[in-house]
Amino acid sequence: MNEFRFIHCSDLHIDSPFKGVMQSDTALGIQLREATSSAWLNIVTLALDERVDAVLISGDIFDGADRSLRAQFKFREGLSRLSSAGIPSFIVHGNHDPLDSWSRSLSFPEGVRVFSGERVESFPVIKDGRALAQIYGISFPRRDVTENLALRFKVTPRDGFSIGLLHTNVGSNTDHDSYAPCTLDDLKMSGMDYWALGHIHKRELLSTANPAVVYCGNSQARHFKEAEPKGCCLVTLREKIPPEIKFIATDAVRFFTLNADLTGIPSLEKMMQTVREGFQSFADDVGNRSAVCRVFLSGRTALRADWQQEGALTDLESELSESFGTRDLWVELVDQTRSLHDLDALREGQDFFADLMSLYDETLTASPDTLANEVASLFSQWKGKTSLDPLTPEDIRELLEEARDMTLDRLLLSDEAS
């Protein structure tokens, strides 16, 4: 029975910057800087261990036109290891590394095929003198490709399986820019056995067979919106049966989030225990790799007062970071808790706090149009307003409640201290 085994990977984004992830921590910064390169080399090691017939890379090897020589060396190192083992590599370029920005300083080793941006090309995978597969692909000649490139693909009858390699947005995924947009039906018309897609960072199986249409996702998460295992697909094609598609995690640093409801938690010690127990639920999934965790603290709790002083949350983060055994763990605490103020009692008073509660209550019960107009007035002269997502009435009320609780925290804690 004819068989073709290969690795499908994409969106390596080697040497990509990690934004909004505790960049002040030097040790974490070093880990993150190495993570995308390490994930790529983990893919290479997997290919060698599995003795696959080929490695297919579906675009965005680098993060942008300003790719460093360091990033190029890391990429070439992996390709050289594959070449030395007789494993060919097939590469298309995407919107982050289009051909017109490609000023490659290093030559690629033997066995590496880079598809042009002028037309769909095909290259065979030869093993023991026999064609196992034909790999079809086209690179982005420039960043902004809005043409439906999938319509250019058409299988020419030849020996072996037919694989399409393409960087594209199928079905207008709104989480990503609509580069080379196409539909699932466009891909199915081509006659391919398997579509190895790139661009969408969340892995997704759009079709299981006839043809299989697969997004393998990116190989290394770069922020908390990608807090899930990242890696590549190990694929086996056989005649007359559905493809075997196995996801393999190859990320070097795992991102995950944890929600910790502190309602009813009586002490900081119990709070820390609750968060540590939450970490353990992720321990098997994270394995031996490093991890970055964002912990959302929620619920109404008197413990808020314990971390209101400057630097207190940072101290708690440092203490929690030592809770993951021998693995490196970085913790970021996001305080979404509310205080345990007796709002009704404050309303019934005859003092400043009663007047304050009255003002907040009046605003919170205003009509949606009134709230929207008030917010529009506040931000009318601020140049950064275009960067904000529109606020719904529910968003505004939630922000008002948070502002009320923060105001009460500051005033009541100050009053108690005096």
Secondary structure by P-SEA (a helix, b strand, c coil): cbbbbbbbbccccccccccccccccaaaaaaaaaaaaaaaaaaaaaaaaacccbbbbcccccccccccaaaaaaaaaaaaaaaaacbbbbbbbccccccccccccccccccbbbbbcccbbbbbbcccccccbbbbbcccccccccccccccccccccccbbbbbbbccccccccccccccccaaaaaacccccccccccccccccccccbbbbccccccccccccccbbbbbbbbbbcccccbbbbbbbcccccbbbbbbccccccaaaaaaaaaaaaaaaccccccccbbbbbbbbccccccccccccaaaaaaaaaaaaccccbbbbbbbbbccccccaaaaaaacccaaaaaaaaaaaaaaccaaaaaaaaaaaacccccccccccccaaaaaaaaaaaaaaaaaaaaaaaaac
